[in-house]
Amino acid sequence: GQALWKSGWAVLTGTELTWRGDLAPGALLHVPLAEIWGLAIERRELGILGVRDALAVTYRAHGSRAEALFAGEGIGAWSAAIRQAALSPGEDDDARS
């Protein structure tokens, strides 16, 4: 599917990763940490943002594989924080099925 771009900010808690939009009330995306099974920083085409580095978060949603992309400054630090919170020590990305 085609990527949908929304400006906003991510919030990481002890139980979930959420995305809150600048113009919409409430969270636009809720991802329980237990459902995250892959993280990668990749060059991606991001529509109006062009080609740039993005943090790809792969997770399980409604029994299927889903992906959320996050772009902006600090994606390396976000990747490390999500990895620490969501993946078991020594667990490789995409190890969960």
N, C-alpha and C positions, 0 to 999 in steps of 0.2 A: 504494500500500500504506500501511498504518498505520505510524506512527513507533514505534520501540521505544526507550525511554529506559533508559540505563545510566549510573550514576555512574562517574566515573573521570577520566582525564587524557589529554591528547594529547601525543605526542612527535613532533617534527619533526627529521629527520636530513637529511643531504645527498642521500639517495636515496628516502625515503618518509615518509609521514605515518601514524602508528599511533595507535590508541586502546586504552588499557589500562584495564580495569575495576577498580573498587575491590575487588570480591569474587571475581573470576575470575583464575586464573593465566594469564600470557601475554597477548598482544595479541588483542583482539576484532576489530580491523579493521586491515588493511594496505593502504595506497594508495600505489603507486609514484608519485613526483612526475611522471614522464613521462606518466602516465595522467590527470593532473588537467587539465581544460580549462575550468573555470569556477569563479568565487568570487563570492558576493554575500552581503551582510548584509540580511536580510529579516525582517519581522514574521511569525511562524509560530505556529500552534497546536501546542504541544508536550506534549500529554496532561496528565499530572499537574502539569506546570510551568506550564500555562496559556499565554496568548499572550505571547510575548516576542521580542526580537531574537535571531536565530540566524544563524550563519555557515553558509551552504549551500555545500558543496564538491561540485561535479559532476565525475565521473570515469568512465573506461571500465573495466568489469569484465566479463570473459567475453564480450567483443564487444558488450555492451549499455551503455546509459547508466545510471549509478547516482548516488545522492546521499547524502551524509552530512551531518547537521546537528549543529552544535556550539553550545552555549549556555553563557553564563557571563561573568564579568568578563574583559575584555581581548580580546574577539573582534575588535575593530578591529586590534589589534596582531598577532593570529594571522593575520588576513586579509592584512595587509601582508607578514608573514614568509613565508607560503605563496606569495603572489603572486611575491615576489622569488625564491624557491627554485624554483618550478615553471613559471612563465610567462616566456617570452622577453621581453626589453625591447621595449616597444611592442606586444606581443601583447594583444589585447582578450580579455576573458572570452568563452567560448563560441566562440573562433576555431578551436579544434581540432575536427576531425571524425573 
